[in-house]
Structures are given as structure tokens and as C-alpha cells.
Amino acid sequence: MSFIDILRAEFKLEYNDVFRRKSVLVMLVLYPYIFTLFTLFIGYAGGSPEYFTMRVKVEPVVYLITASYMLMSIFASIDVLLWRPLYDERNGTLIYIIASPVSRLKYYMALPFPRFTELLLLGSTSILPVYTYYYGLDGLLLGILVMLLISIGCVVMIPFAIVIVGLSHRIGESWRVLNIVRPLIMVVMGIYYPRVYMPLAGYIIGGLIPSSHIVEVVQGLLMGFHSNYFMLLVLAFTLFTIYLPLGSWSIGLWEKKKVREGVKTS
């Protein structure tokens, strides 16, 4: 089975589920606005938006809608990787996946693409209208660029997530491990608190996550950081390349462990 065949099957699974559960689609559209409104409500109680703009160099609505969309896109894309093995094991389909001749790296690389393209389309309901409202035509073009960068951030994150999948599922009660690791990744990526303001140790740890460099590029475009954007993109793709074989290795270790233990079918 080719990579395209796997993609086709995953697209059918994802979009059939979306159209079957339209409430999920509505929540995906509303999430950036809900989170932004909630954060602004809390923030206005503690300080003025003018002070935020003075310190961060960008309108709070623009910054928060961008951060919310980045978080939703990147994590919704990798969540399908992190939790799919548990879903397959619970439903008794894991044994068939392990026994199949399909390249495991191809299979796990294909899983996030339907979700990520779905979220890319939803950017037209959050990023584009907000940017256009605040910055006009230049904002529309900037919004398209930001969505393109976020889509790159989703793709380069996939091998890193595969490494986490393989290593975490080798541990008993892996869902507990994932519930600890996932928020840590969220913090050190610097989506809401930029990495440039973190201590050196936090900046270095965050730099091991491919998408963190894309997040820094987006924040630099909005906040006027004088960063080497090209170098950040190179670092993101370099980490993507490094994590590919590591991801294949970690998945192999996990599957060998499952074969030794025996996979439950019910």
C-alpha cells in the first residue's frame, strides 16, 4: 500500500467523522475566538490592552487569536498520533495494524494530514478575518503567510510526535505519560509565552521541538523580532530530518514489545 493510499483512507475516515459530528466542526471554528475572549476578559481585569500592545508590540486580539490557532493546529494534528495507538488497542484493531505489511513510518506520517488540512481551512474563519480587520489588505497577505508557516509547523512536528508515541507507549499506563508530556511540550514551544523571554535552559529545550522554530518565526513577524527567519526554518527542517529515523526506531521498539507481550483483541 502506497503513502497516497494510506492518505486517501485517512481522509475518508476523518472527514466522514467531521460531517457526521457537525458539533465538532462548530467547536473547531469557535475555539480561537472563545479562548481569545476568555483570555482578554481575564487580562482586562488585570491591566489595559494598551499596556499589552506597548510591551508585546502587537494588538492583544491579533496575538491571542494567532496563538490559539497555532496551538489548535499543531496539537490537533499530533494528538491523532499520540492517542491513535490507545484507540486501536481498545477497539481490537492494533493487532491487525502490527500484522499488516504497510510501512509503519508511512502509516504514522499519514495520520495527521487530514486533521491538519481541515484546520488549515478553518484558518479562513479566524486568522484571515482578524488580520484583515486590523491591517487591511496587508493583513490578509500576512494572514496567508502565517497560515502557510503554521502548516509547515504541523508537518515538521510529525516525526517528533512519532518518537514520543513509540517511547511513551512502551511504558505502562502510557495515557498518564502523555498527559504529562503534552502540557510540557505546549509550554516549552513558546506559543503563549515566547521562547525569547524564557531562561536559556527553557530556550534550548524548546529548540529541540521542530515546531518551536516556526512559532518563533510567526511571533517575530507579528512582534518585530529581528530574528534570522531563514535559519529558524532550516533548524525546523533539520530536526524534521533527524527525527524521521528516530521515529521509525521508536515505533519498531514499541511494536516488538507488543508482539512479545501479545496484543489484546478485546
C-alpha positions as CSV (number, residue, x, y, z in Angstrom):
1,M,0.0,0.0,0.0
2,S,1.4,3.4,-1.0
3,F,1.5,6.6,1.1
4,I,-1.2,8.0,-1.2
5,D,-3.5,5.0,-0.5
6,I,-3.0,5.5,3.3
7,L,-3.7,9.2,3.0
8,R,-6.9,8.5,1.0
9,A,-8.1,6.1,3.7
10,E,-7.3,8.5,6.5
11,F,-9.0,11.5,4.7
12,K,-12.2,9.4,4.3
13,L,-12.1,8.4,8.0
14,E,-11.5,12.0,9.2
15,Y,-14.0,13.9,7.0
16,N,-16.7,11.3,7.3
17,D,-16.4,11.7,11.1
18,V,-16.4,15.5,10.8
19,F,-19.6,15.6,8.7
20,R,-21.2,13.0,11.0
21,R,-20.5,15.1,14.1
22,K,-21.1,18.7,13.0
23,S,-20.8,20.0,16.5
24,V,-17.1,19.2,16.5
25,L,-16.7,21.3,13.4
26,V,-18.6,24.2,15.0
27,M,-16.3,24.0,18.1
28,L,-13.2,24.0,16.0
29,V,-14.4,27.2,14.3
30,L,-15.3,28.8,17.6
31,Y,-12.3,27.7,19.7
32,P,-9.8,30.5,18.7
33,Y,-12.5,33.1,19.5
34,I,-13.6,31.5,22.7
35,F,-10.1,31.3,24.0
36,T,-9.2,34.8,22.9
37,L,-12.3,36.3,24.5
38,F,-11.7,34.4,27.8
39,T,-8.1,35.5,27.9
40,L,-8.9,39.1,27.1
41,F,-11.6,39.1,29.8
42,I,-9.0,37.9,32.4
43,G,-6.4,40.2,31.1
44,Y,-8.6,43.3,31.1
45,A,-9.3,42.7,34.8
46,G,-5.6,43.0,35.5
47,G,-4.3,45.6,33.0
48,S,-5.1,47.6,29.9
49,P,-4.8,46.4,26.4
50,E,-2.6,49.5,25.6
51,Y,0.0,48.2,28.1
52,F,0.0,44.8,26.4
53,T,0.4,46.4,23.0
54,M,3.3,48.6,24.3
55,R,5.1,45.6,25.8
56,V,4.4,42.9,23.1
57,K,4.3,45.3,20.1
58,V,1.1,43.7,18.7
59,E,-2.6,44.0,19.4
60,P,-3.7,41.5,22.0
61,V,-6.6,40.2,19.9
62,V,-4.2,39.5,17.0
63,Y,-1.6,37.9,19.2
64,L,-4.1,35.7,21.1
65,I,-6.1,34.6,18.0
66,T,-2.8,33.6,16.4
67,A,-1.6,31.8,19.5
68,S,-4.9,29.9,19.8
69,Y,-4.9,28.9,16.2
70,M,-1.3,27.8,16.3
71,L,-2.0,25.7,19.4
72,M,-5.1,24.2,18.0
73,S,-3.5,23.4,14.6
74,I,-0.3,21.8,15.9
75,F,-1.7,19.9,18.8
76,A,-4.8,18.7,16.9
77,S,-2.5,17.4,14.2
78,I,-0.2,15.5,16.6
79,D,-3.0,14.4,19.0
80,V,-4.2,11.9,16.4
81,L,-0.7,10.3,16.6
82,L,-0.4,10.3,20.3
83,W,-3.8,8.7,21.0
84,R,-4.4,6.5,18.0
85,P,-2.4,3.5,19.4
86,L,-4.6,3.6,22.5
87,Y,-7.7,3.9,20.4
88,D,-6.7,0.9,18.2
89,E,-5.8,-1.2,21.2
90,R,-9.1,-0.5,22.9
91,N,-11.0,-1.4,19.7
92,G,-9.0,-4.5,19.0
93,T,-7.6,-3.3,15.7
94,L,-4.0,-2.8,16.8
95,I,-3.2,-6.5,16.2
96,Y,-4.1,-6.1,12.5
97,I,-2.1,-2.9,12.1
98,I,1.0,-4.5,13.6
99,A,0.5,-7.6,11.3
100,S,0.0,-5.6,8.2
101,P,2.8,-5.2,5.6
102,V,2.4,-1.4,5.5
103,S,5.4,0.7,6.3
104,R,4.8,1.8,9.9
105,L,6.6,5.2,9.3
106,K,4.4,5.9,6.2
107,Y,1.3,5.0,8.2
108,Y,2.0,7.3,11.2
109,M,3.3,10.1,8.9
110,A,-0.1,10.0,7.1
111,L,-2.3,10.1,10.2
112,P,-2.1,13.9,10.9
113,F,-2.6,15.2,7.4
114,P,-6.4,15.1,7.2
115,R,-6.8,16.9,10.5
116,F,-4.1,19.5,9.7
117,T,-5.7,20.3,6.3
118,E,-9.1,20.6,8.0
119,L,-7.6,23.1,10.5
120,L,-5.8,25.0,7.7
121,L,-9.2,25.5,6.0
122,L,-10.6,26.8,9.4
123,G,-7.9,29.5,9.4
124,S,-10.1,31.3,7.0
125,T,-12.6,31.8,9.8
126,S,-10.1,33.1,12.4
127,I,-6.7,34.3,11.1
128,L,-7.8,35.9,7.9
129,P,-10.8,38.0,9.1
130,V,-9.0,39.2,12.2
131,Y,-5.8,40.2,10.3
132,T,-7.8,41.8,7.6
133,Y,-9.9,43.8,10.1
134,Y,-6.7,45.2,11.9
135,Y,-4.3,45.6,9.0
136,G,-6.4,45.7,5.8
137,L,-5.1,44.1,2.6
138,D,-1.6,43.8,4.1
139,G,-3.2,41.9,7.0
140,L,-4.8,39.5,4.5
141,L,-1.5,38.7,2.9
142,L,0.2,38.4,6.3
143,G,-2.6,36.1,7.4
144,I,-2.0,33.8,4.4
145,L,1.7,33.8,5.2
146,V,1.1,32.9,8.8
147,M,-1.3,30.1,7.9
148,L,1.4,28.7,5.5
149,L,4.0,28.9,8.2
150,I,1.7,27.2,10.7
151,S,1.0,24.4,8.2
152,I,4.8,23.9,7.9
153,G,4.9,23.8,11.7
154,C,2.3,21.0,11.7
155,V,4.3,18.9,9.2
156,V,7.7,19.2,10.8
157,M,6.2,18.2,14.1
158,I,5.1,14.8,12.9
159,P,8.4,12.8,13.3
160,F,8.9,14.3,16.7
161,A,5.4,13.1,17.7
162,I,6.2,9.7,16.3
163,V,9.2,9.4,18.6
164,I,7.1,10.3,21.6
165,V,4.5,7.8,20.5
166,G,7.0,4.9,20.3
167,L,8.7,5.8,23.6
168,S,5.7,6.6,25.7
169,H,3.7,3.6,24.7
170,R,6.5,1.3,25.8
171,I,5.7,2.4,29.3
172,G,2.8,1.1,31.3
173,E,-0.3,3.4,31.5
174,S,1.0,5.4,28.6
175,W,-2.0,7.7,28.8
176,R,-0.7,9.1,32.0
177,V,2.7,9.7,30.4
178,L,1.1,11.5,27.5
179,N,-1.0,13.7,29.9
180,I,2.3,14.8,31.5
181,V,4.4,15.2,28.3
182,R,1.8,17.0,26.2
183,P,1.4,20.1,28.5
184,L,5.2,20.3,28.9
185,I,5.6,20.4,25.1
186,M,2.9,23.1,25.0
187,V,4.8,25.3,27.4
188,V,8.4,25.0,26.0
189,M,7.2,25.5,22.4
190,G,6.5,29.1,23.5
191,I,3.2,29.6,21.8
192,Y,1.7,31.9,24.5
193,Y,5.0,32.8,26.3
194,P,7.6,33.4,23.6
195,R,10.8,31.4,23.9
196,V,12.9,34.5,23.5
197,Y,11.7,35.6,27.0
198,M,12.4,32.2,28.6
199,P,15.6,31.3,30.6
200,L,18.4,29.9,28.5
201,A,17.6,26.3,29.6
202,G,14.0,26.6,28.6
203,Y,15.0,28.2,25.2
204,I,17.4,25.3,24.5
205,I,14.9,22.6,25.5
206,G,12.2,24.2,23.4
207,G,14.6,24.4,20.5
208,L,14.6,20.5,20.3
209,I,11.0,20.7,19.2
210,P,10.8,21.4,15.4
211,S,7.6,23.5,15.6
212,S,9.0,25.8,18.2
213,H,11.2,27.4,15.5
214,I,8.1,28.0,13.3
215,V,6.3,29.5,16.2
216,E,9.3,31.9,16.7
217,V,9.1,32.9,13.1
218,V,5.4,33.7,13.3
219,Q,5.9,35.7,16.5
220,G,8.8,37.5,15.0
221,L,6.7,38.6,12.1
222,L,4.0,39.9,14.4
223,M,6.2,41.4,17.2
224,G,9.0,42.7,15.1
225,F,11.8,40.4,16.4
226,H,15.0,40.8,14.4
227,S,15.5,37.0,14.1
228,N,17.2,35.1,11.3
229,Y,14.0,33.6,9.9
230,F,15.8,31.6,7.3
231,M,18.0,29.9,9.9
232,L,14.9,29.1,12.1
233,L,13.3,27.4,9.1
234,V,16.5,25.5,8.4
235,L,16.6,24.3,12.0
236,A,12.9,23.2,11.9
237,F,13.5,21.1,8.7
238,T,16.9,19.8,10.1
239,L,15.1,18.5,13.2
240,F,12.4,17.0,11.0
241,T,15.0,15.0,9.1
242,I,16.8,13.9,12.3
243,Y,13.6,12.7,14.0
244,L,12.4,10.6,11.0
245,P,14.8,7.7,11.6
246,L,14.4,8.1,15.3
247,G,10.6,7.9,14.9
248,S,10.9,4.7,12.9
249,W,13.2,3.2,15.5
250,S,10.9,4.1,18.4
251,I,7.8,2.7,16.7
252,G,9.8,-0.5,16.0
253,L,10.8,-0.9,19.7
254,W,7.1,-0.4,20.8
255,E,5.8,-2.9,18.3
256,K,8.4,-5.5,19.3
257,K,7.3,-5.1,22.9
258,K,3.7,-5.5,21.9
259,V,4.5,-8.7,19.9
260,R,6.4,-10.2,22.9
261,E,3.5,-9.4,25.3
262,G,0.7,-10.3,22.9
263,V,-1.9,-7.7,21.8
264,K,-5.3,-7.9,23.4
265,T,-8.1,-8.2,21.0
266,S,-10.9,-7.3,23.4
